[in-house]
Amino acid sequence: MMPTVICPNCLKENALDQALTAQSNQNVIFHCQNCDYTLRNIETSKG
């Protein structure tokens, strides 16, 4: 079963592989399929 993430805008669940996109600079882009909300440059840790 694929993990899900919850949109901070509409609070609907999205499949992890469809909602998050990794960038080459270790940051992530979130895009909600339901409400079209996008959050860019989410910082992650490398560990």
mmCIF file as Biopython writes it, N, C-alpha, C and O atoms, coordinates in Angstrom:
data_model
#
loop_
_atom_site.group_PDB
_atom_site.id
_atom_site.type_symbol
_atom_site.label_atom_id
_atom_site.label_alt_id
_atom_site.label_comp_id
_atom_site.label_asym_id
_atom_site.label_entity_id
_atom_site.label_seq_id
_atom_site.pdbx_PDB_ins_code
_atom_site.Cartn_x
_atom_site.Cartn_y
_atom_site.Cartn_z
_atom_site.occupancy
_atom_site.B_iso_or_equiv
_atom_site.auth_seq_id
_atom_site.auth_asym_id
_atom_site.pdbx_PDB_model_num
ATOM 1   N N  . MET A ? 1  ? 0.846  -1.185 0.000  1.0 0.0 1  A 1 
ATOM 2   C CA . MET A ? 1  ? 0.000  0.000  0.000  1.0 0.0 1  A 1 
ATOM 3   C C  . MET A ? 1  ? 0.891  1.248  0.000  1.0 0.0 1  A 1 
ATOM 4   O O  . MET A ? 1  ? 1.848  1.342  0.769  1.0 0.0 1  A 1 
ATOM 5   N N  . MET A ? 2  ? 0.565  2.185  -0.860 1.0 0.0 2  A 1 
ATOM 6   C CA . MET A ? 2  ? 1.351  3.419  -0.995 1.0 0.0 2  A 1 
ATOM 7   C C  . MET A ? 2  ? 1.023  4.383  0.147  1.0 0.0 2  A 1 
ATOM 8   O O  . MET A ? 2  ? -0.150 4.606  0.447  1.0 0.0 2  A 1 
ATOM 9   N N  . PRO A ? 3  ? 2.052  4.960  0.789  1.0 0.0 3  A 1 
ATOM 10  C CA . PRO A ? 3  ? 1.792  5.986  1.811  1.0 0.0 3  A 1 
ATOM 11  C C  . PRO A ? 3  ? 1.096  7.198  1.191  1.0 0.0 3  A 1 
ATOM 12  O O  . PRO A ? 3  ? 1.214  7.448  -0.009 1.0 0.0 3  A 1 
ATOM 13  N N  . THR A ? 4  ? 0.378  7.937  2.016  1.0 0.0 4  A 1 
ATOM 14  C CA . THR A ? 4  ? -0.328 9.130  1.539  1.0 0.0 4  A 1 
ATOM 15  C C  . THR A ? 4  ? 0.142  10.362 2.295  1.0 0.0 4  A 1 
ATOM 16  O O  . THR A ? 4  ? 0.679  10.267 3.398  1.0 0.0 4  A 1 
ATOM 17  N N  . VAL A ? 5  ? -0.069 11.514 1.682  1.0 0.0 5  A 1 
ATOM 18  C CA . VAL A ? 5  ? 0.188  12.800 2.326  1.0 0.0 5  A 1 
ATOM 19  C C  . VAL A ? 5  ? -1.113 13.593 2.302  1.0 0.0 5  A 1 
ATOM 20  O O  . VAL A ? 5  ? -1.944 13.407 1.413  1.0 0.0 5  A 1 
ATOM 21  N N  . ILE A ? 6  ? -1.285 14.474 3.275  1.0 0.0 6  A 1 
ATOM 22  C CA . ILE A ? 6  ? -2.502 15.272 3.381  1.0 0.0 6  A 1 
ATOM 23  C C  . ILE A ? 6  ? -2.205 16.695 2.930  1.0 0.0 6  A 1 
ATOM 24  O O  . ILE A ? 6  ? -1.236 17.308 3.378  1.0 0.0 6  A 1 
ATOM 25  N N  . CYS A ? 7  ? -3.036 17.211 2.051  1.0 0.0 7  A 1 
ATOM 26  C CA . CYS A ? 7  ? -2.878 18.568 1.538  1.0 0.0 7  A 1 
ATOM 27  C C  . CYS A ? 7  ? -3.161 19.574 2.654  1.0 0.0 7  A 1 
ATOM 28  O O  . CYS A ? 7  ? -4.190 19.469 3.323  1.0 0.0 7  A 1 
ATOM 29  N N  . PRO A ? 8  ? -2.271 20.544 2.868  1.0 0.0 8  A 1 
ATOM 30  C CA . PRO A ? 8  ? -2.510 21.550 3.908  1.0 0.0 8  A 1 
ATOM 31  C C  . PRO A ? 8  ? -3.611 22.544 3.523  1.0 0.0 8  A 1 
ATOM 32  O O  . PRO A ? 8  ? -4.089 23.295 4.373  1.0 0.0 8  A 1 
ATOM 33  N N  . ASN A ? 9  ? -4.014 22.552 2.259  1.0 0.0 9  A 1 
ATOM 34  C CA . ASN A ? 9  ? -5.032 23.489 1.795  1.0 0.0 9  A 1 
ATOM 35  C C  . ASN A ? 9  ? -6.440 22.889 1.885  1.0 0.0 9  A 1 
ATOM 36  O O  . ASN A ? 9  ? -7.322 23.488 2.500  1.0 0.0 9  A 1 
ATOM 37  N N  . CYS A ? 10 ? -6.663 21.718 1.282  1.0 0.0 10 A 1 
ATOM 38  C CA . CYS A ? 10 ? -8.010 21.127 1.241  1.0 0.0 10 A 1 
ATOM 39  C C  . CYS A ? 10 ? -8.166 19.933 2.174  1.0 0.0 10 A 1 
ATOM 40  O O  . CYS A ? 10 ? -9.273 19.422 2.342  1.0 0.0 10 A 1 
ATOM 41  N N  . LEU A ? 11 ? -7.069 19.483 2.781  1.0 0.0 11 A 1 
ATOM 42  C CA . LEU A ? 11 ? -7.040 18.379 3.743  1.0 0.0 11 A 1 
ATOM 43  C C  . LEU A ? 11 ? -7.416 17.021 3.144  1.0 0.0 11 A 1 
ATOM 44  O O  . LEU A ? 11 ? -7.772 16.106 3.887  1.0 0.0 11 A 1 
ATOM 45  N N  . LYS A ? 12 ? -7.347 16.871 1.838  1.0 0.0 12 A 1 
ATOM 46  C CA . LYS A ? 12 ? -7.589 15.583 1.182  1.0 0.0 12 A 1 
ATOM 47  C C  . LYS A ? 12 ? -6.275 14.809 1.099  1.0 0.0 12 A 1 
ATOM 48  O O  . LYS A ? 12 ? -5.195 15.400 1.080  1.0 0.0 12 A 1 
ATOM 49  N N  . GLU A ? 13 ? -6.379 13.481 1.050  1.0 0.0 13 A 1 
ATOM 50  C CA . GLU A ? 13 ? -5.198 12.633 0.946  1.0 0.0 13 A 1 
ATOM 51  C C  . GLU A ? 13 ? -4.793 12.467 -0.512 1.0 0.0 13 A 1 
ATOM 52  O O  . GLU A ? 13 ? -5.635 12.375 -1.405 1.0 0.0 13 A 1 
ATOM 53  N N  . ASN A ? 14 ? -3.481 12.431 -0.731 1.0 0.0 14 A 1 
ATOM 54  C CA . ASN A ? 14 ? -2.905 12.198 -2.046 1.0 0.0 14 A 1 
ATOM 55  C C  . ASN A ? 14 ? -1.863 11.105 -1.917 1.0 0.0 14 A 1 
ATOM 56  O O  . ASN A ? 14 ? -1.184 11.014 -0.894 1.0 0.0 14 A 1 
ATOM 57  N N  . ALA A ? 15 ? -1.727 10.271 -2.943 1.0 0.0 15 A 1 
ATOM 58  C CA . ALA A ? 15 ? -0.683 9.248  -2.943 1.0 0.0 15 A 1 
ATOM 59  C C  . ALA A ? 15 ? 0.680  9.932  -2.945 1.0 0.0 15 A 1 
ATOM 60  O O  . ALA A ? 15 ? 0.890  10.913 -3.658 1.0 0.0 15 A 1 
ATOM 61  N N  . LEU A ? 16 ? 1.588  9.416  -2.154 1.0 0.0 16 A 1 
ATOM 62  C CA . LEU A ? 16 ? 2.907  10.019 -1.997 1.0 0.0 16 A 1 
ATOM 63  C C  . LEU A ? 16 ? 3.625  10.182 -3.331 1.0 0.0 16 A 1 
ATOM 64  O O  . LEU A ? 16 ? 4.205  11.235 -3.595 1.0 0.0 16 A 1 
ATOM 65  N N  . ASP A ? 17 ? 3.593  9.157  -4.170 1.0 0.0 17 A 1 
ATOM 66  C CA . ASP A ? 17 ? 4.325  9.221  -5.437 1.0 0.0 17 A 1 
ATOM 67  C C  . ASP A ? 17 ? 3.708  10.176 -6.448 1.0 0.0 17 A 1 
ATOM 68  O O  . ASP A ? 17 ? 4.373  10.561 -7.409 1.0 0.0 17 A 1 
ATOM 69  N N  . GLN A ? 18 ? 2.453  10.568 -6.254 1.0 0.0 18 A 1 
ATOM 70  C CA . GLN A ? 18 ? 1.805  11.515 -7.157 1.0 0.0 18 A 1 
ATOM 71  C C  . GLN A ? 18 ? 1.831  12.943 -6.629 1.0 0.0 18 A 1 
ATOM 72  O O  . GLN A ? 18 ? 1.653  13.885 -7.401 1.0 0.0 18 A 1 
ATOM 73  N N  . ALA A ? 19 ? 2.049  13.120 -5.337 1.0 0.0 19 A 1 
ATOM 74  C CA . ALA A ? 19 ? 1.976  14.447 -4.737 1.0 0.0 19 A 1 
ATOM 75  C C  . ALA A ? 19 ? 3.341  15.108 -4.549 1.0 0.0 19 A 1 
ATOM 76  O O  . ALA A ? 19 ? 3.434  16.335 -4.562 1.0 0.0 19 A 1 
ATOM 77  N N  . LEU A ? 20 ? 4.394  14.321 -4.378 1.0 0.0 20 A 1 
ATOM 78  C CA . LEU A ? 20 ? 5.711  14.885 -4.096 1.0 0.0 20 A 1 
ATOM 79  C C  . LEU A ? 20 ? 6.672  14.636 -5.251 1.0 0.0 20 A 1 
ATOM 80  O O  . LEU A ? 20 ? 6.708  13.550 -5.830 1.0 0.0 20 A 1 
ATOM 81  N N  . THR A ? 21 ? 7.453  15.673 -5.573 1.0 0.0 21 A 1 
ATOM 82  C CA . THR A ? 21 ? 8.472  15.578 -6.605 1.0 0.0 21 A 1 
ATOM 83  C C  . THR A ? 21 ? 9.796  16.041 -6.013 1.0 0.0 21 A 1 
ATOM 84  O O  . THR A ? 21 ? 9.886  17.147 -5.480 1.0 0.0 21 A 1 
ATOM 85  N N  . ALA A ? 22 ? 10.824 15.201 -6.103 1.0 0.0 22 A 1 
ATOM 86  C CA . ALA A ? 22 ? 12.143 15.558 -5.583 1.0 0.0 22 A 1 
ATOM 87  C C  . ALA A ? 22 ? 12.867 16.474 -6.564 1.0 0.0 22 A 1 
ATOM 88  O O  . ALA A ? 22 ? 12.794 16.282 -7.778 1.0 0.0 22 A 1 
ATOM 89  N N  . GLN A ? 23 ? 13.567 17.471 -6.024 1.0 0.0 23 A 1 
ATOM 90  C CA . GLN A ? 23 ? 14.400 18.358 -6.821 1.0 0.0 23 A 1 
ATOM 91  C C  . GLN A ? 23 ? 15.861 17.986 -6.596 1.0 0.0 23 A 1 
ATOM 92  O O  . GLN A ? 23 ? 16.190 17.330 -5.608 1.0 0.0 23 A 1 
ATOM 93  N N  . SER A ? 24 ? 16.720 18.391 -7.487 1.0 0.0 24 A 1 
ATOM 94  C CA . SER A ? 24 ? 18.142 18.048 -7.388 1.0 0.0 24 A 1 
ATOM 95  C C  . SER A ? 24 ? 18.840 18.720 -6.206 1.0 0.0 24 A 1 
ATOM 96  O O  . SER A ? 24 ? 19.915 18.278 -5.801 1.0 0.0 24 A 1 
ATOM 97  N N  . ASN A ? 25 ? 18.255 19.773 -5.649 1.0 0.0 25 A 1 
ATOM 98  C CA . ASN A ? 25 ? 18.891 20.484 -4.534 1.0 0.0 25 A 1 
ATOM 99  C C  . ASN A ? 25 ? 18.408 19.985 -3.170 1.0 0.0 25 A 1 
ATOM 100 O O  . ASN A ? 25 ? 18.484 20.724 -2.188 1.0 0.0 25 A 1 
ATOM 101 N N  . GLN A ? 26 ? 17.913 18.748 -3.091 1.0 0.0 26 A 1 
ATOM 102 C CA . GLN A ? 26 ? 17.439 18.109 -1.864 1.0 0.0 26 A 1 
ATOM 103 C C  . GLN A ? 26 ? 16.099 18.660 -1.378 1.0 0.0 26 A 1 
ATOM 104 O O  . GLN A ? 26 ? 15.641 18.266 -0.306 1.0 0.0 26 A 1 
ATOM 105 N N  . ASN A ? 27 ? 15.457 19.553 -2.124 1.0 0.0 27 A 1 
ATOM 106 C CA . ASN A ? 27 ? 14.147 20.063 -1.757 1.0 0.0 27 A 1 
ATOM 107 C C  . ASN A ? 27 ? 13.059 19.274 -2.470 1.0 0.0 27 A 1 
ATOM 108 O O  . ASN A ? 27 ? 13.342 18.492 -3.377 1.0 0.0 27 A 1 
ATOM 109 N N  . VAL A ? 28 ? 11.813 19.484 -2.055 1.0 0.0 28 A 1 
ATOM 110 C CA . VAL A ? 28 ? 10.676 18.738 -2.585 1.0 0.0 28 A 1 
ATOM 111 C C  . VAL A ? 28 ? 9.581  19.712 -2.995 1.0 0.0 28 A 1 
ATOM 112 O O  . VAL A ? 28 ? 9.416  20.766 -2.380 1.0 0.0 28 A 1 
ATOM 113 N N  . ILE A ? 29 ? 8.824  19.353 -4.048 1.0 0.0 29 A 1 
ATOM 114 C CA . ILE A ? 29 ? 7.651  20.114 -4.465 1.0 0.0 29 A 1 
ATOM 115 C C  . ILE A ? 29 ? 6.419  19.270 -4.154 1.0 0.0 29 A 1 
ATOM 116 O O  . ILE A ? 29 ? 6.362  18.096 -4.521 1.0 0.0 29 A 1 
ATOM 117 N N  . PHE A ? 30 ? 5.431  19.863 -3.476 1.0 0.0 30 A 1 
ATOM 118 C CA . PHE A ? 30 ? 4.158  19.201 -3.215 1.0 0.0 30 A 1 
ATOM 119 C C  . PHE A ? 30 ? 3.114  19.774 -4.161 1.0 0.0 30 A 1 
ATOM 120 O O  . PHE A ? 30 ? 3.011  20.992 -4.306 1.0 0.0 30 A 1 
ATOM 121 N N  . HIS A ? 31 ? 2.332  18.901 -4.810 1.0 0.0 31 A 1 
ATOM 122 C CA . HIS A ? 31 ? 1.236  19.336 -5.670 1.0 0.0 31 A 1 
ATOM 123 C C  . HIS A ? 31 ? 0.016  18.476 -5.383 1.0 0.0 31 A 1 
ATOM 124 O O  . HIS A ? 31 ? 0.078  17.251 -5.492 1.0 0.0 31 A 1 
ATOM 125 N N  . CYS A ? 32 ? -1.101 19.115 -5.014 1.0 0.0 32 A 1 
ATOM 126 C CA . CYS A ? 32 ? -2.350 18.413 -4.710 1.0 0.0 32 A 1 
ATOM 127 C C  . CYS A ? 32 ? -3.146 18.186 -5.991 1.0 0.0 32 A 1 
ATOM 128 O O  . CYS A ? 32 ? -3.413 19.128 -6.738 1.0 0.0 32 A 1 
ATOM 129 N N  . GLN A ? 33 ? -3.525 16.934 -6.240 1.0 0.0 33 A 1 
ATOM 130 C CA . GLN A ? 33 ? -4.332 16.581 -7.406 1.0 0.0 33 A 1 
ATOM 131 C C  . GLN A ? 33 ? -5.770 17.077 -7.264 1.0 0.0 33 A 1 
ATOM 132 O O  . GLN A ? 33 ? -6.457 17.286 -8.265 1.0 0.0 33 A 1 
ATOM 133 N N  . ASN A ? 34 ? -6.227 17.264 -6.029 1.0 0.0 34 A 1 
ATOM 134 C CA . ASN A ? 34 ? -7.628 17.636 -5.791 1.0 0.0 34 A 1 
ATOM 135 C C  . ASN A ? 34 ? -7.895 19.128 -5.975 1.0 0.0 34 A 1 
ATOM 136 O O  . ASN A ? 34 ? -8.826 19.508 -6.686 1.0 0.0 34 A 1 
ATOM 137 N N  . CYS A ? 35 ? -7.085 19.974 -5.341 1.0 0.0 35 A 1 
ATOM 138 C CA . CYS A ? 35 ? -7.368 21.421 -5.366 1.0 0.0 35 A 1 
ATOM 139 C C  . CYS A ? 35 ? -6.318 22.216 -6.148 1.0 0.0 35 A 1 
ATOM 140 O O  . CYS A ? 35 ? -6.418 23.440 -6.236 1.0 0.0 35 A 1 
ATOM 141 N N  . ASP A ? 36 ? -5.317 21.541 -6.715 1.0 0.0 36 A 1 
ATOM 142 C CA . ASP A ? 36 ? -4.274 22.166 -7.522 1.0 0.0 36 A 1 
ATOM 143 C C  . ASP A ? 36 ? -3.341 23.068 -6.708 1.0 0.0 36 A 1 
ATOM 144 O O  . ASP A ? 36 ? -2.671 23.932 -7.273 1.0 0.0 36 A 1 
ATOM 145 N N  . TYR A ? 37 ? -3.294 22.876 -5.399 1.0 0.0 37 A 1 
ATOM 146 C CA . TYR A ? 37 ? -2.399 23.631 -4.522 1.0 0.0 37 A 1 
ATOM 147 C C  . TYR A ? 37 ? -0.963 23.145 -4.721 1.0 0.0 37 A 1 
ATOM 148 O O  . TYR A ? 37 ? -0.725 21.940 -4.809 1.0 0.0 37 A 1 
ATOM 149 N N  . THR A ? 38 ? -0.013 24.065 -4.792 1.0 0.0 38 A 1 
ATOM 150 C CA . THR A ? 38 ? 1.395  23.718 -4.956 1.0 0.0 38 A 1 
ATOM 151 C C  . THR A ? 38 ? 2.234  24.419 -3.898 1.0 0.0 38 A 1 
ATOM 152 O O  . THR A ? 38 ? 2.072  25.616 -3.657 1.0 0.0 38 A 1 
ATOM 153 N N  . LEU A ? 39 ? 3.121  23.673 -3.277 1.0 0.0 39 A 1 
ATOM 154 C CA . LEU A ? 39 ? 4.057  24.219 -2.298 1.0 0.0 39 A 1 
ATOM 155 C C  . LEU A ? 39 ? 5.448  23.818 -2.762 1.0 0.0 39 A 1 
ATOM 156 O O  . LEU A ? 39 ? 5.745  22.630 -2.886 1.0 0.0 39 A 1 
ATOM 157 N N  . ARG A ? 40 ? 6.300  24.802 -3.018 1.0 0.0 40 A 1 
ATOM 158 C CA . ARG A ? 40 ? 7.633  24.544 -3.576 1.0 0.0 40 A 1 
ATOM 159 C C  . ARG A ? 40 ? 8.732  24.724 -2.536 1.0 0.0 40 A 1 
ATOM 160 O O  . ARG A ? 40 ? 8.539  25.363 -1.503 1.0 0.0 40 A 1 
ATOM 161 N N  . ASN A ? 41 ? 9.867  24.152 -2.833 1.0 0.0 41 A 1 
ATOM 162 C CA . ASN A ? 41 ? 11.094 24.282 -2.027 1.0 0.0 41 A 1 
ATOM 163 C C  . ASN A ? 41 ? 10.923 23.873 -0.580 1.0 0.0 41 A 1 
ATOM 164 O O  . ASN A ? 41 ? 11.375 24.573 0.326  1.0 0.0 41 A 1 
ATOM 165 N N  . ILE A ? 42 ? 10.268 22.736 -0.358 1.0 0.0 42 A 1 
ATOM 166 C CA . ILE A ? 42 ? 10.156 22.174 0.990  1.0 0.0 42 A 1 
ATOM 167 C C  . ILE A ? 42 ? 11.510 21.571 1.335  1.0 0.0 42 A 1 
ATOM 168 O O  . ILE A ? 42 ? 11.974 20.656 0.655  1.0 0.0 42 A 1 
ATOM 169 N N  . GLU A ? 43 ? 12.141 22.075 2.378  1.0 0.0 43 A 1 
ATOM 170 C CA . GLU A ? 43 ? 13.478 21.610 2.754  1.0 0.0 43 A 1 
ATOM 171 C C  . GLU A ? 43 ? 13.398 20.227 3.376  1.0 0.0 43 A 1 
ATOM 172 O O  . GLU A ? 43 ? 12.481 19.924 4.139  1.0 0.0 43 A 1 
ATOM 173 N N  . THR A ? 44 ? 14.369 19.399 3.038  1.0 0.0 44 A 1 
ATOM 174 C CA . THR A ? 44 ? 14.478 18.054 3.608  1.0 0.0 44 A 1 
ATOM 175 C C  . THR A ? 44 ? 15.877 17.877 4.187  1.0 0.0 44 A 1 
ATOM 176 O O  . THR A ? 44 ? 16.791 18.643 3.883  1.0 0.0 44 A 1 
ATOM 177 N N  . SER A ? 45 ? 16.024 16.872 5.011  1.0 0.0 45 A 1 
ATOM 178 C CA . SER A ? 45 ? 17.365 16.556 5.521  1.0 0.0 45 A 1 
ATOM 179 C C  . SER A ? 45 ? 17.897 15.364 4.735  1.0 0.0 45 A 1 
ATOM 180 O O  . SER A ? 45 ? 17.126 14.533 4.255  1.0 0.0 45 A 1 
ATOM 181 N N  . LYS A ? 46 ? 19.171 15.286 4.611  1.0 0.0 46 A 1 
ATOM 182 C CA . LYS A ? 46 ? 19.795 14.265 3.783  1.0 0.0 46 A 1 
ATOM 183 C C  . LYS A ? 46 ? 19.970 12.967 4.540  1.0 0.0 46 A 1 
ATOM 184 O O  . LYS A ? 46 ? 20.684 12.138 3.976  1.0 0.0 46 A 1 
ATOM 185 N N  . GLY A ? 47 ? 19.507 12.666 5.589  1.0 0.0 47 A 1 
ATOM 186 C CA . GLY A ? 47 ? 19.849 11.455 6.309  1.0 0.0 47 A 1 
ATOM 187 C C  . GLY A ? 47 ? 18.953 10.378 6.114  1.0 0.0 47 A 1 
ATOM 188 O O  . GLY A ? 47 ? 19.149 9.302  6.680  1.0 0.0 47 A 1 
#
